[in-house]
């Protein structure tokens, strides 16, 4: 799966499941301060990652990731 495919799947999930405005999701957007992901959301995101990509992400890994781009690159590195 390409990085573009991963990015698009994650973007679509955030827009549909968390009702995040599309213009808030850009490569350097901070997951917490720009996109608005809070600690409770991390569990839902971890379930999504496992369901869609087959990687069992733990919330500690997710908390260490700062930007949307870093998050997508991390997922891409784990599924390839």
PDB file with SEQRES, HELIX, SHEET and CRYST1 records, atoms N, CA, C and O in Angstrom:
SEQRES   1 A   80  UNK UNK UNK UNK UNK UNK UNK UNK UNK UNK UNK UNK UNK          
SEQRES   2 A   80  UNK UNK UNK UNK UNK UNK UNK UNK UNK UNK UNK UNK UNK          
SEQRES   3 A   80  UNK UNK UNK UNK UNK UNK UNK UNK UNK UNK UNK UNK UNK          
SEQRES   4 A   80  UNK UNK UNK UNK UNK UNK UNK UNK UNK UNK UNK UNK UNK          
SEQRES   5 A   80  UNK UNK UNK UNK UNK UNK UNK UNK UNK UNK UNK UNK UNK          
SEQRES   6 A   80  UNK UNK UNK UNK UNK UNK UNK UNK UNK UNK UNK UNK UNK          
SEQRES   7 A   80  UNK UNK                                                      
HELIX    1 AA1 UNK A    3  UNK A   18  1                                  16    
HELIX    2 AA2 UNK A   22  UNK A   24  5                                   3    
HELIX    3 AA3 UNK A   39  UNK A   53  1                                  15    
HELIX    4 AA4 UNK A   59  UNK A   63  1                                   5    
HELIX    5 AA5 UNK A   68  UNK A   79  1                                  12    
CRYST1    1.000    1.000    1.000  90.00  90.00  90.00 P 1           1          
ATOM      1  N   UNK A   1       0.846  -1.173   0.000  1.00  0.00           N  
ATOM      2  CA  UNK A   1       0.000   0.000   0.000  1.00  0.00           C  
ATOM      3  C   UNK A   1       0.893   1.238   0.000  1.00  0.00           C  
ATOM      4  O   UNK A   1       1.857   1.323   0.762  1.00  0.00           O  
ATOM      5  N   UNK A   2       0.565   2.179  -0.851  1.00  0.00           N  
ATOM      6  CA  UNK A   2       1.382   3.384  -0.961  1.00  0.00           C  
ATOM      7  C   UNK A   2       1.093   4.358   0.182  1.00  0.00           C  
ATOM      8  O   UNK A   2       0.066   4.257   0.854  1.00  0.00           O  
ATOM      9  N   UNK A   3       2.002   5.288   0.386  1.00  0.00           N  
ATOM     10  CA  UNK A   3       1.813   6.314   1.414  1.00  0.00           C  
ATOM     11  C   UNK A   3       0.575   7.153   1.090  1.00  0.00           C  
ATOM     12  O   UNK A   3      -0.140   7.578   1.998  1.00  0.00           O  
ATOM     13  N   UNK A   4       0.320   7.391  -0.194  1.00  0.00           N  
ATOM     14  CA  UNK A   4      -0.867   8.164  -0.581  1.00  0.00           C  
ATOM     15  C   UNK A   4      -2.152   7.430  -0.218  1.00  0.00           C  
ATOM     16  O   UNK A   4      -3.119   8.057   0.215  1.00  0.00           O  
ATOM     17  N   UNK A   5      -2.174   6.112  -0.390  1.00  0.00           N  
ATOM     18  CA  UNK A   5      -3.351   5.330  -0.025  1.00  0.00           C  
ATOM     19  C   UNK A   5      -3.583   5.354   1.482  1.00  0.00           C  
ATOM     20  O   UNK A   5      -4.714   5.503   1.944  1.00  0.00           O  
ATOM     21  N   UNK A   6      -2.500   5.206   2.242  1.00  0.00           N  
ATOM     22  CA  UNK A   6      -2.598   5.266   3.701  1.00  0.00           C  
ATOM     23  C   UNK A   6      -3.123   6.634   4.129  1.00  0.00           C  
ATOM     24  O   UNK A   6      -4.042   6.730   4.942  1.00  0.00           O  
ATOM     25  N   UNK A   7      -2.537   7.679   3.581  1.00  0.00           N  
ATOM     26  CA  UNK A   7      -2.932   9.045   3.931  1.00  0.00           C  
ATOM     27  C   UNK A   7      -4.405   9.285   3.636  1.00  0.00           C  
ATOM     28  O   UNK A   7      -5.114   9.873   4.452  1.00  0.00           O  
ATOM     29  N   UNK A   8      -4.863   8.839   2.493  1.00  0.00           N  
ATOM     30  CA  UNK A   8      -6.262   9.062   2.124  1.00  0.00           C  
ATOM     31  C   UNK A   8      -7.219   8.287   3.028  1.00  0.00           C  
ATOM     32  O   UNK A   8      -8.274   8.805   3.393  1.00  0.00           O  
ATOM     33  N   UNK A   9      -6.870   7.069   3.389  1.00  0.00           N  
ATOM     34  CA  UNK A   9      -7.721   6.280   4.285  1.00  0.00           C  
ATOM     35  C   UNK A   9      -7.801   6.920   5.672  1.00  0.00           C  
ATOM     36  O   UNK A   9      -8.874   6.983   6.271  1.00  0.00           O  
ATOM     37  N   UNK A  10      -6.672   7.387   6.172  1.00  0.00           N  
ATOM     38  CA  UNK A  10      -6.656   8.032   7.488  1.00  0.00           C  
ATOM     39  C   UNK A  10      -7.425   9.345   7.439  1.00  0.00           C  
ATOM     40  O   UNK A  10      -8.204   9.639   8.345  1.00  0.00           O  
ATOM     41  N   UNK A  11      -7.216  10.125   6.406  1.00  0.00           N  
ATOM     42  CA  UNK A  11      -7.930  11.405   6.238  1.00  0.00           C  
ATOM     43  C   UNK A  11      -9.440  11.160   6.213  1.00  0.00           C  
ATOM     44  O   UNK A  11     -10.193  11.833   6.917  1.00  0.00           O  
ATOM     45  N   UNK A  12      -9.876  10.204   5.406  1.00  0.00           N  
ATOM     46  CA  UNK A  12     -11.299   9.893   5.291  1.00  0.00           C  
ATOM     47  C   UNK A  12     -11.874   9.461   6.641  1.00  0.00           C  
ATOM     48  O   UNK A  12     -12.974   9.875   7.009  1.00  0.00           O  
ATOM     49  N   UNK A  13     -11.141   8.639   7.370  1.00  0.00           N  
ATOM     50  CA  UNK A  13     -11.593   8.185   8.688  1.00  0.00           C  
ATOM     51  C   UNK A  13     -11.775   9.367   9.638  1.00  0.00           C  
ATOM     52  O   UNK A  13     -12.799   9.469  10.313  1.00  0.00           O  
ATOM     53  N   UNK A  14     -10.795  10.249   9.693  1.00  0.00           N  
ATOM     54  CA  UNK A  14     -10.880  11.395  10.601  1.00  0.00           C  
ATOM     55  C   UNK A  14     -12.058  12.306  10.256  1.00  0.00           C  
ATOM     56  O   UNK A  14     -12.728  12.826  11.149  1.00  0.00           O  
ATOM     57  N   UNK A  15     -12.304  12.495   8.979  1.00  0.00           N  
ATOM     58  CA  UNK A  15     -13.408  13.350   8.541  1.00  0.00           C  
ATOM     59  C   UNK A  15     -14.758  12.702   8.871  1.00  0.00           C  
ATOM     60  O   UNK A  15     -15.665  13.360   9.381  1.00  0.00           O  
ATOM     61  N   UNK A  16     -14.876  11.415   8.577  1.00  0.00           N  
ATOM     62  CA  UNK A  16     -16.159  10.743   8.762  1.00  0.00           C  
ATOM     63  C   UNK A  16     -16.454  10.396  10.221  1.00  0.00           C  
ATOM     64  O   UNK A  16     -17.572  10.607  10.691  1.00  0.00           O  
ATOM     65  N   UNK A  17     -15.473   9.872  10.934  1.00  0.00           N  
ATOM     66  CA  UNK A  17     -15.718   9.392  12.296  1.00  0.00           C  
ATOM     67  C   UNK A  17     -15.629  10.480  13.361  1.00  0.00           C  
ATOM     68  O   UNK A  17     -16.351  10.431  14.358  1.00  0.00           O  
ATOM     69  N   UNK A  18     -14.761  11.451  13.162  1.00  0.00           N  
ATOM     70  CA  UNK A  18     -14.572  12.502  14.163  1.00  0.00           C  
ATOM     71  C   UNK A  18     -15.142  13.844  13.713  1.00  0.00           C  
ATOM     72  O   UNK A  18     -15.080  14.839  14.434  1.00  0.00           O  
ATOM     73  N   UNK A  19     -15.703  13.844  12.491  1.00  0.00           N  
ATOM     74  CA  UNK A  19     -16.302  15.057  11.930  1.00  0.00           C  
ATOM     75  C   UNK A  19     -15.330  16.243  11.932  1.00  0.00           C  
ATOM     76  O   UNK A  19     -15.696  17.377  12.240  1.00  0.00           O  
ATOM     77  N   UNK A  20     -14.096  15.939  11.581  1.00  0.00           N  
ATOM     78  CA  UNK A  20     -13.060  16.967  11.501  1.00  0.00           C  
ATOM     79  C   UNK A  20     -13.156  17.635  10.137  1.00  0.00           C  
ATOM     80  O   UNK A  20     -13.294  16.967   9.113  1.00  0.00           O  
ATOM     81  N   UNK A  21     -13.082  18.941  10.136  1.00  0.00           N  
ATOM     82  CA  UNK A  21     -13.123  19.677   8.879  1.00  0.00           C  
ATOM     83  C   UNK A  21     -11.897  19.340   8.040  1.00  0.00           C  
ATOM     84  O   UNK A  21     -10.772  19.290   8.537  1.00  0.00           O  
ATOM     85  N   UNK A  22     -12.147  19.114   6.767  1.00  0.00           N  
ATOM     86  CA  UNK A  22     -11.080  18.685   5.860  1.00  0.00           C  
ATOM     87  C   UNK A  22      -9.903  19.646   5.827  1.00  0.00           C  
ATOM     88  O   UNK A  22      -8.759  19.207   5.706  1.00  0.00           O  
ATOM     89  N   UNK A  23     -10.153  20.948   5.931  1.00  0.00           N  
ATOM     90  CA  UNK A  23      -9.064  21.923   5.859  1.00  0.00           C  
ATOM     91  C   UNK A  23      -8.169  21.915   7.094  1.00  0.00           C  
ATOM     92  O   UNK A  23      -7.101  22.528   7.080  1.00  0.00           O  
ATOM     93  N   UNK A  24      -8.582  21.240   8.152  1.00  0.00           N  
ATOM     94  CA  UNK A  24      -7.734  21.118   9.348  1.00  0.00           C  
ATOM     95  C   UNK A  24      -6.732  19.973   9.235  1.00  0.00           C  
ATOM     96  O   UNK A  24      -5.812  19.861  10.044  1.00  0.00           O  
ATOM     97  N   UNK A  25      -6.918  19.130   8.228  1.00  0.00           N  
ATOM     98  CA  UNK A  25      -6.055  17.961   8.054  1.00  0.00           C  
ATOM     99  C   UNK A  25      -5.061  18.243   6.942  1.00  0.00           C  
ATOM    100  O   UNK A  25      -5.379  18.114   5.760  1.00  0.00           O  
ATOM    101  N   UNK A  26      -3.868  18.624   7.328  1.00  0.00           N  
ATOM    102  CA  UNK A  26      -2.787  18.900   6.383  1.00  0.00           C  
ATOM    103  C   UNK A  26      -1.512  18.278   6.945  1.00  0.00           C  
ATOM    104  O   UNK A  26      -1.458  17.971   8.136  1.00  0.00           O  
ATOM    105  N   UNK A  27      -0.482  18.082   6.112  1.00  0.00           N  
ATOM    106  CA  UNK A  27       0.693  17.320   6.545  1.00  0.00           C  
ATOM    107  C   UNK A  27       1.291  17.750   7.888  1.00  0.00           C  
ATOM    108  O   UNK A  27       1.597  16.893   8.717  1.00  0.00           O  
ATOM    109  N   UNK A  28       1.463  19.040   8.120  1.00  0.00           N  
ATOM    110  CA  UNK A  28       2.110  19.493   9.351  1.00  0.00           C  
ATOM    111  C   UNK A  28       1.128  19.786  10.482  1.00  0.00           C  
ATOM    112  O   UNK A  28       1.510  20.356  11.504  1.00  0.00           O  
ATOM    113  N   UNK A  29      -0.136  19.398  10.302  1.00  0.00           N  
ATOM    114  CA  UNK A  29      -1.145  19.624  11.345  1.00  0.00           C  
ATOM    115  C   UNK A  29      -0.825  18.756  12.557  1.00  0.00           C  
ATOM    116  O   UNK A  29      -0.628  17.547  12.435  1.00  0.00           O  
ATOM    117  N   UNK A  30      -0.775  19.379  13.712  1.00  0.00           N  
ATOM    118  CA  UNK A  30      -0.558  18.646  14.951  1.00  0.00           C  
ATOM    119  C   UNK A  30      -1.825  17.871  15.281  1.00  0.00           C  
ATOM    120  O   UNK A  30      -2.926  18.421  15.256  1.00  0.00           O  
ATOM    121  N   UNK A  31      -1.659  16.583  15.592  1.00  0.00           N  
ATOM    122  CA  UNK A  31      -2.823  15.739  15.863  1.00  0.00           C  
ATOM    123  C   UNK A  31      -3.679  16.282  17.000  1.00  0.00           C  
ATOM    124  O   UNK A  31      -4.907  16.211  16.949  1.00  0.00           O  
ATOM    125  N   UNK A  32      -3.037  16.815  18.012  1.00  0.00           N  
ATOM    126  CA  UNK A  32      -3.779  17.285  19.184  1.00  0.00           C  
ATOM    127  C   UNK A  32      -4.277  18.714  19.010  1.00  0.00           C  
ATOM    128  O   UNK A  32      -5.480  18.964  19.086  1.00  0.00           O  
ATOM    129  N   UNK A  33      -3.374  19.643  18.780  1.00  0.00           N  
ATOM    130  CA  UNK A  33      -3.765  21.053  18.796  1.00  0.00           C  
ATOM    131  C   UNK A  33      -4.456  21.526  17.519  1.00  0.00           C  
ATOM    132  O   UNK A  33      -5.355  22.365  17.590  1.00  0.00           O  
ATOM    133  N   UNK A  34      -4.062  21.010  16.352  1.00  0.00           N  
ATOM    134  CA  UNK A  34      -4.669  21.453  15.096  1.00  0.00           C  
ATOM    135  C   UNK A  34      -5.897  20.623  14.709  1.00  0.00           C  
ATOM    136  O   UNK A  34      -6.925  21.166  14.305  1.00  0.00           O  
ATOM    137  N   UNK A  35      -5.771  19.314  14.839  1.00  0.00           N  
ATOM    138  CA  UNK A  35      -6.847  18.425  14.410  1.00  0.00           C  
ATOM    139  C   UNK A  35      -7.850  18.183  15.542  1.00  0.00           C  
ATOM    140  O   UNK A  35      -9.029  17.936  15.290  1.00  0.00           O  
ATOM    141  N   UNK A  36      -7.381  18.256  16.775  1.00  0.00           N  
ATOM    142  CA  UNK A  36      -8.288  18.116  17.910  1.00  0.00           C  
ATOM    143  C   UNK A  36      -8.446  16.703  18.445  1.00  0.00           C  
ATOM    144  O   UNK A  36      -9.439  16.394  19.103  1.00  0.00           O  
ATOM    145  N   UNK A  37      -7.480  15.849  18.168  1.00  0.00           N  
ATOM    146  CA  UNK A  37      -7.519  14.485  18.688  1.00  0.00           C  
ATOM    147  C   UNK A  37      -7.183  14.535  20.182  1.00  0.00           C  
ATOM    148  O   UNK A  37      -6.164  15.102  20.576  1.00  0.00           O  
ATOM    149  N   UNK A  38      -8.046  13.939  21.007  1.00  0.00           N  
ATOM    150  CA  UNK A  38      -7.755  13.905  22.434  1.00  0.00           C  
ATOM    151  C   UNK A  38      -7.450  12.473  22.864  1.00  0.00           C  
ATOM    152  O   UNK A  38      -7.532  11.545  22.060  1.00  0.00           O  
ATOM    153  N   UNK A  39      -7.104  12.304  24.118  1.00  0.00           N  
ATOM    154  CA  UNK A  39      -6.666  10.994  24.602  1.00  0.00           C  
ATOM    155  C   UNK A  39      -7.732   9.919  24.442  1.00  0.00           C  
ATOM    156  O   UNK A  39      -7.398   8.753  24.232  1.00  0.00           O  
ATOM    157  N   UNK A  40      -8.999  10.281  24.537  1.00  0.00           N  
ATOM    158  CA  UNK A  40     -10.068   9.302  24.356  1.00  0.00           C  
ATOM    159  C   UNK A  40     -10.164   8.845  22.901  1.00  0.00           C  
ATOM    160  O   UNK A  40     -10.550   7.709  22.627  1.00  0.00           O  
ATOM    161  N   UNK A  41      -9.814   9.727  21.978  1.00  0.00           N  
ATOM    162  CA  UNK A  41      -9.862   9.389  20.557  1.00  0.00           C  
ATOM    163  C   UNK A  41      -8.791   8.380  20.159  1.00  0.00           C  
ATOM    164  O   UNK A  41      -8.966   7.638  19.193  1.00  0.00           O  
ATOM    165  N   UNK A  42      -7.683   8.347  20.896  1.00  0.00           N  
ATOM    166  CA  UNK A  42      -6.584   7.451  20.541  1.00  0.00           C  
ATOM    167  C   UNK A  42      -7.029   5.994  20.512  1.00  0.00           C  
ATOM    168  O   UNK A  42      -6.571   5.234  19.658  1.00  0.00           O  
ATOM    169  N   UNK A  43      -7.901   5.590  21.413  1.00  0.00           N  
ATOM    170  CA  UNK A  43      -8.381   4.208  21.438  1.00  0.00           C  
ATOM    171  C   UNK A  43      -9.177   3.892  20.177  1.00  0.00           C  
ATOM    172  O   UNK A  43      -9.015   2.820  19.593  1.00  0.00           O  
ATOM    173  N   UNK A  44     -10.034   4.817  19.753  1.00  0.00           N  
ATOM    174  CA  UNK A  44     -10.810   4.610  18.525  1.00  0.00           C  
ATOM    175  C   UNK A  44      -9.901   4.547  17.309  1.00  0.00           C  
ATOM    176  O   UNK A  44     -10.126   3.746  16.403  1.00  0.00           O  
ATOM    177  N   UNK A  45      -8.892   5.376  17.288  1.00  0.00           N  
ATOM    178  CA  UNK A  45      -7.944   5.387  16.168  1.00  0.00           C  
ATOM    179  C   UNK A  45      -7.163   4.078  16.126  1.00  0.00           C  
ATOM    180  O   UNK A  45      -6.927   3.533  15.048  1.00  0.00           O  
ATOM    181  N   UNK A  46      -6.762   3.574  17.281  1.00  0.00           N  
ATOM    182  CA  UNK A  46      -6.024   2.310  17.333  1.00  0.00           C  
ATOM    183  C   UNK A  46      -6.869   1.161  16.778  1.00  0.00           C  
ATOM    184  O   UNK A  46      -6.351   0.299  16.067  1.00  0.00           O  
ATOM    185  N   UNK A  47      -8.161   1.144  17.097  1.00  0.00           N  
ATOM    186  CA  UNK A  47      -9.068   0.116  16.569  1.00  0.00           C  
ATOM    187  C   UNK A  47      -9.185   0.245  15.054  1.00  0.00           C  
ATOM    188  O   UNK A  47      -9.154  -0.756  14.337  1.00  0.00           O  
ATOM    189  N   UNK A  48      -9.319   1.472  14.569  1.00  0.00           N  
ATOM    190  CA  UNK A  48      -9.398   1.719  13.131  1.00  0.00           C  
ATOM    191  C   UNK A  48      -8.147   1.201  12.418  1.00  0.00           C  
ATOM    192  O   UNK A  48      -8.247   0.531  11.390  1.00  0.00           O  
ATOM    193  N   UNK A  49      -6.983   1.511  12.962  1.00  0.00           N  
ATOM    194  CA  UNK A  49      -5.720   1.095  12.341  1.00  0.00           C  
ATOM    195  C   UNK A  49      -5.651  -0.425  12.251  1.00  0.00           C  
ATOM    196  O   UNK A  49      -5.235  -0.975  11.231  1.00  0.00           O  
ATOM    197  N   UNK A  50      -6.054  -1.091  13.308  1.00  0.00           N  
ATOM    198  CA  UNK A  50      -6.024  -2.557  13.287  1.00  0.00           C  
ATOM    199  C   UNK A  50      -7.038  -3.114  12.289  1.00  0.00           C  
ATOM    200  O   UNK A  50      -6.724  -4.044  11.546  1.00  0.00           O  
ATOM    201  N   UNK A  51      -8.233  -2.563  12.265  1.00  0.00           N  
ATOM    202  CA  UNK A  51      -9.267  -3.045  11.344  1.00  0.00           C  
ATOM    203  C   UNK A  51      -8.896  -2.823   9.882  1.00  0.00           C  
ATOM    204  O   UNK A  51      -9.070  -3.720   9.057  1.00  0.00           O  
ATOM    205  N   UNK A  52      -8.397  -1.660   9.562  1.00  0.00           N  
ATOM    206  CA  UNK A  52      -8.131  -1.296   8.169  1.00  0.00           C  
ATOM    207  C   UNK A  52      -6.770  -1.774   7.675  1.00  0.00           C  
ATOM    208  O   UNK A  52      -6.637  -2.248   6.547  1.00  0.00           O  
ATOM    209  N   UNK A  53      -5.762  -1.641   8.535  1.00  0.00           N  
ATOM    210  CA  UNK A  53      -4.396  -1.927   8.099  1.00  0.00           C  
ATOM    211  C   UNK A  53      -3.816  -3.213   8.682  1.00  0.00           C  
ATOM    212  O   UNK A  53      -2.765  -3.673   8.234  1.00  0.00           O  
ATOM    213  N   UNK A  54      -4.487  -3.802   9.676  1.00  0.00           N  
ATOM    214  CA  UNK A  54      -4.007  -5.044  10.258  1.00  0.00           C  
ATOM    215  C   UNK A  54      -2.839  -4.880  11.210  1.00  0.00           C  
ATOM    216  O   UNK A  54      -2.174  -5.859  11.547  1.00  0.00           O  
ATOM    217  N   UNK A  55      -2.583  -3.668  11.643  1.00  0.00           N  
ATOM    218  CA  UNK A  55      -1.482  -3.415  12.582  1.00  0.00           C  
ATOM    219  C   UNK A  55      -2.057  -3.050  13.940  1.00  0.00           C  
ATOM    220  O   UNK A  55      -2.852  -2.118  14.052  1.00  0.00           O  
ATOM    221  N   UNK A  56      -1.659  -3.777  14.963  1.00  0.00           N  
ATOM    222  CA  UNK A  56      -2.131  -3.527  16.321  1.00  0.00           C  
ATOM    223  C   UNK A  56      -1.378  -2.385  16.982  1.00  0.00           C  
ATOM    224  O   UNK A  56      -0.445  -2.608  17.754  1.00  0.00           O  
ATOM    225  N   UNK A  57      -1.780  -1.182  16.681  1.00  0.00           N  
ATOM    226  CA  UNK A  57      -1.178   0.034  17.240  1.00  0.00           C  
ATOM    227  C   UNK A  57      -1.587   0.181  18.692  1.00  0.00           C  
ATOM    228  O   UNK A  57      -2.764   0.052  19.027  1.00  0.00           O  
ATOM    229  N   UNK A  58      -0.616   0.452  19.559  1.00  0.00           N  
ATOM    230  CA  UNK A  58      -1.015   0.744  20.937  1.00  0.00           C  
ATOM    231  C   UNK A  58      -1.037   2.254  21.140  1.00  0.00           C  
ATOM    232  O   UNK A  58      -0.346   2.994  20.440  1.00  0.00           O  
ATOM    233  N   UNK A  59      -1.819   2.693  22.081  1.00  0.00           N  
ATOM    234  CA  UNK A  59      -2.023   4.127  22.266  1.00  0.00           C  
ATOM    235  C   UNK A  59      -0.749   4.860  22.661  1.00  0.00           C  
ATOM    236  O   UNK A  59      -0.626   6.054  22.387  1.00  0.00           O  
ATOM    237  N   UNK A  60       0.201   4.182  23.296  1.00  0.00           N  
ATOM    238  CA  UNK A  60       1.470   4.831  23.641  1.00  0.00           C  
ATOM    239  C   UNK A  60       2.240   5.217  22.382  1.00  0.00           C  
ATOM    240  O   UNK A  60       2.862   6.278  22.333  1.00  0.00           O  
ATOM    241  N   UNK A  61       2.200   4.356  21.363  1.00  0.00           N  
ATOM    242  CA  UNK A  61       2.859   4.688  20.095  1.00  0.00           C  
ATOM    243  C   UNK A  61       2.208   5.921  19.472  1.00  0.00           C  
ATOM    244  O   UNK A  61       2.897   6.810  18.973  1.00  0.00           O  
ATOM    245  N   UNK A  62       0.917   5.963  19.505  1.00  0.00           N  
ATOM    246  CA  UNK A  62       0.189   7.077  18.911  1.00  0.00           C  
ATOM    247  C   UNK A  62       0.456   8.388  19.638  1.00  0.00           C  
ATOM    248  O   UNK A  62       0.552   9.436  18.999  1.00  0.00           O  
ATOM    249  N   UNK A  63       0.573   8.351  20.923  1.00  0.00           N  
ATOM    250  CA  UNK A  63       0.810   9.572  21.710  1.00  0.00           C  
ATOM    251  C   UNK A  63       2.166  10.212  21.402  1.00  0.00           C  
ATOM    252  O   UNK A  63       2.360  11.403  21.641  1.00  0.00           O  
ATOM    253  N   UNK A  64       3.096   9.428  20.875  1.00  0.00           N  
ATOM    254  CA  UNK A  64       4.434   9.939  20.561  1.00  0.00           C  
ATOM    255  C   UNK A  64       4.499  10.616  19.199  1.00  0.00           C  
ATOM    256  O   UNK A  64       5.494  11.262  18.869  1.00  0.00           O  
ATOM    257  N   UNK A  65       3.441  10.470  18.410  1.00  0.00           N  
ATOM    258  CA  UNK A  65       3.420  11.023  17.059  1.00  0.00           C  
ATOM    259  C   UNK A  65       2.826  12.421  17.105  1.00  0.00           C  
ATOM    260  O   UNK A  65       1.781  12.637  17.718  1.00  0.00           O  
ATOM    261  N   UNK A  66       3.493  13.369  16.457  1.00  0.00           N  
ATOM    262  CA  UNK A  66       3.063  14.758  16.530  1.00  0.00           C  
ATOM    263  C   UNK A  66       2.142  15.219  15.420  1.00  0.00           C  
ATOM    264  O   UNK A  66       1.093  15.804  15.690  1.00  0.00           O  
ATOM    265  N   UNK A  67       2.519  14.964  14.167  1.00  0.00           N  
ATOM    266  CA  UNK A  67       1.777  15.545  13.049  1.00  0.00           C  
ATOM    267  C   UNK A  67       1.020  14.481  12.245  1.00  0.00           C  
ATOM    268  O   UNK A  67       1.278  13.283  12.362  1.00  0.00           O  
ATOM    269  N   UNK A  68       0.095  14.952  11.442  1.00  0.00           N  
ATOM    270  CA  UNK A  68      -0.663  14.065  10.569  1.00  0.00           C  
ATOM    271  C   UNK A  68       0.272  13.311   9.623  1.00  0.00           C  
ATOM    272  O   UNK A  68       0.105  12.110   9.413  1.00  0.00           O  
ATOM    273  N   UNK A  69       1.245  14.006   9.057  1.00  0.00           N  
ATOM    274  CA  UNK A  69       2.203  13.373   8.143  1.00  0.00           C  
ATOM    275  C   UNK A  69       3.004  12.285   8.860  1.00  0.00           C  
ATOM    276  O   UNK A  69       3.183  11.193   8.322  1.00  0.00           O  
ATOM    277  N   UNK A  70       3.482  12.575  10.061  1.00  0.00           N  
ATOM    278  CA  UNK A  70       4.234  11.581  10.833  1.00  0.00           C  
ATOM    279  C   UNK A  70       3.373  10.359  11.122  1.00  0.00           C  
ATOM    280  O   UNK A  70       3.848   9.225  11.056  1.00  0.00           O  
ATOM    281  N   UNK A  71       2.111  10.597  11.440  1.00  0.00           N  
ATOM    282  CA  UNK A  71       1.191   9.505  11.724  1.00  0.00           C  
ATOM    283  C   UNK A  71       1.021   8.612  10.500  1.00  0.00           C  
ATOM    284  O   UNK A  71       1.103   7.389  10.614  1.00  0.00           O  
ATOM    285  N   UNK A  72       0.789   9.202   9.342  1.00  0.00           N  
ATOM    286  CA  UNK A  72       0.608   8.426   8.118  1.00  0.00           C  
ATOM    287  C   UNK A  72       1.894   7.686   7.731  1.00  0.00           C  
ATOM    288  O   UNK A  72       1.842   6.539   7.288  1.00  0.00           O  
ATOM    289  N   UNK A  73       3.033   8.338   7.897  1.00  0.00           N  
ATOM    290  CA  UNK A  73       4.315   7.676   7.601  1.00  0.00           C  
ATOM    291  C   UNK A  73       4.561   6.507   8.546  1.00  0.00           C  
ATOM    292  O   UNK A  73       5.084   5.472   8.132  1.00  0.00           O  
ATOM    293  N   UNK A  74       4.189   6.664   9.811  1.00  0.00           N  
ATOM    294  CA  UNK A  74       4.344   5.590  10.790  1.00  0.00           C  
ATOM    295  C   UNK A  74       3.495   4.385  10.392  1.00  0.00           C  
ATOM    296  O   UNK A  74       3.983   3.255  10.376  1.00  0.00           O  
ATOM    297  N   UNK A  75       2.226   4.628  10.071  1.00  0.00           N  
ATOM    298  CA  UNK A  75       1.327   3.551   9.664  1.00  0.00           C  
ATOM    299  C   UNK A  75       1.860   2.886   8.409  1.00  0.00           C  
ATOM    300  O   UNK A  75       1.881   1.658   8.318  1.00  0.00           O  
ATOM    301  N   UNK A  76       2.291   3.679   7.444  1.00  0.00           N  
ATOM    302  CA  UNK A  76       2.840   3.147   6.202  1.00  0.00           C  
ATOM    303  C   UNK A  76       4.037   2.237   6.474  1.00  0.00           C  
ATOM    304  O   UNK A  76       4.162   1.179   5.857  1.00  0.00           O  
ATOM    305  N   UNK A  77       4.904   2.634   7.377  1.00  0.00           N  
ATOM    306  CA  UNK A  77       6.099   1.823   7.682  1.00  0.00           C  
ATOM    307  C   UNK A  77       5.729   0.496   8.343  1.00  0.00           C  
ATOM    308  O   UNK A  77       6.453  -0.489   8.198  1.00  0.00           O  
ATOM    309  N   UNK A  78       4.615   0.461   9.060  1.00  0.00           N  
ATOM    310  CA  UNK A  78       4.200  -0.760   9.761  1.00  0.00           C  
ATOM    311  C   UNK A  78       3.432  -1.727   8.871  1.00  0.00           C  
ATOM    312  O   UNK A  78       3.462  -2.935   9.105  1.00  0.00           O  
ATOM    313  N   UNK A  79       2.753  -1.218   7.865  1.00  0.00           N  
ATOM    314  CA  UNK A  79       1.935  -2.099   7.011  1.00  0.00           C  
ATOM    315  C   UNK A  79       2.667  -2.571   5.772  1.00  0.00           C  
ATOM    316  O   UNK A  79       2.138  -3.394   5.025  1.00  0.00           O  
ATOM    317  N   UNK A  80       3.867  -2.073   5.537  1.00  0.00           N  
ATOM    318  CA  UNK A  80       4.638  -2.497   4.356  1.00  0.00           C  
ATOM    319  C   UNK A  80       5.852  -3.297   4.748  1.00  0.00           C  
ATOM    320  O   UNK A  80       6.610  -3.732   3.881  1.00  0.00           O  
TER     321      UNK A  80                                                      
END                                                                             
